[in-house]
Amino acid sequence: MALLIFAAVCCAAPVGNAISAYVALKTGAQDDGGIAEGGSAADIPPRMLTAYKNAVQQVGKYSPKCQGMRWPILAGIAKVESNHAIGRNIADNGDIRPKIYGVLLNGSGQGGNTTVFPDTDGGKWDGTANGERAVGPFQFLPSTWEGIGKDANGDQIADPHNADDAALGAAIYLCGGGRDLTKRSQLKAAIMQYNHSSEYVANVLGWIDQYTAAAKDPDLKNVTGKVRTVIEAALSQRGVPYSWGGGNASGKSYGFCCSPSGKSGASIKGFDCSGLTTYAYAKVGIRLPRTAAAQAGVGKRIPASLGTGALKPGDLVFYATAPGRDSTIYHVGIYLGSGQMVNAPRPGTVVRLDAVNAMSGYAGGARLL
């Protein structure tokens, strides 16, 4: 499936982000932020998340040698393919309505397709006998579904338009050949099999890493003193809305207008990325400048060249459009350890945990304590 590149912004300057052409066409998903909408279990419709988790439990019956299948892998695929069927009705039995159809693969160029795929199902799954189109939340071609489709919800029908069946089908497909998905190379190979595009693989891996990080509670057992105070202050704001220009040393506040895509924080009481860091560090008496770029000038700078392994809990984490040039820093978070950070990502999201590599353009960090 073709990919589209959209500009995105969080606190200061634009950064590119790739999302599925299908999602873009169906949802118009463009906005500010170093990452696209989503990134934690809270962003997934509960019934879809249940389907992903159920598929993980059932896949061993059909692919007993497969190792490492977990719900963030399925969530990463479904995020790119259909945005978790958001906007559709998902019934208790998992049926999704209206059904999700991709573009007709007739070589017209629409949606990036340039190859003709003849009809294989007489329109049974894709609603047309005039050719083939991908179906359901995991966007299977009917010909592929015939080989891997299973009944996961016990209604005796293997339906790609059913959340449970589709998630199990995706798990079986990704597990093909008894892969060990705990190994990054085999996970990449599985995703490449799903869609033979290096951009697609990178996009899906990014989402998998985000969901994986967000699914873990931070381990703070060895974090003490002022560093712990800062981290706990930031964590206490999880779920607070992102507000462009919002947040200060006293806490959440109304922001202002407008982000580069025209999103106003004037009616939203919350935090943007640098507002959150300003608040958390104020708890230990440290005053930070208001913008992410200015905050990079405070404390001991940690060069990006040292990698994320040089970060310690409590460090500020920076992202830039041109790493190495601090004037282009557009985003900041607070590092927690184990590859996680507390993050206020973009308009339309909330303060949450994200993977450090969820943002584009890692530009190092700063140690203030």
Secondary structure as UniProt FT lines:
FT   STRAND          3..9
FT   STRAND          14..20
FT   HELIX           21..27
FT   HELIX           41..43
FT   HELIX           46..62
FT   TURN            64..65
FT   HELIX           71..82
FT   HELIX           83..85
FT   TURN            86..87
FT   STRAND          89..90
FT   TURN            92..93
FT   STRAND          95..97
FT   HELIX           110..112
FT   TURN            122..126
FT   TURN            136..139
FT   HELIX           142..148
FT   TURN            160..161
FT   HELIX           163..174
FT   TURN            175..178
FT   TURN            181..182
FT   HELIX           184..194
FT   HELIX           198..215
FT   TURN            221..222
FT   HELIX           225..235
FT   TURN            236..239
FT   STRAND          241..242
FT   TURN            244..245
FT   TURN            249..250
FT   STRAND          253..254
FT   TURN            260..261
FT   TURN            266..267
FT   STRAND          269..271
FT   HELIX           273..282
FT   TURN            283..285
FT   HELIX           292..295
FT   TURN            296..297
FT   STRAND          300..302
FT   HELIX           304..306
FT   HELIX           308..310
FT   TURN            313..314
FT   STRAND          316..320
FT   TURN            323..324
FT   HELIX           326..328
FT   STRAND          329..337
FT   TURN            338..339
FT   STRAND          340..343
FT   TURN            347..348
FT   STRAND          352..355
FT   HELIX           356..358
FT   STRAND          362..367
//
